[in-house]
């Protein structure tokens, strides 16, 4: 039986709660909220609830990568 190829270009879930985003980033919920309040992490507000777009989480990670030079 041949398995179909799964595309990794699109995430299975796009919007994360603050707890899920915190786990994804490896930060505490308070640290994630501090980044949100400081304007460092964009958010989506739907029906009065706060969500974080996985693409914004990935962008935050990429923007903060440090490459050590010798």
Secondary structure, DSSP 8 states (H G I E B T S, - for coil): --------SS-S--EE-HHHHHHHHT--HHHHHHHHHTTSS--EEETTEEEEEHHHHHHHHHHT------
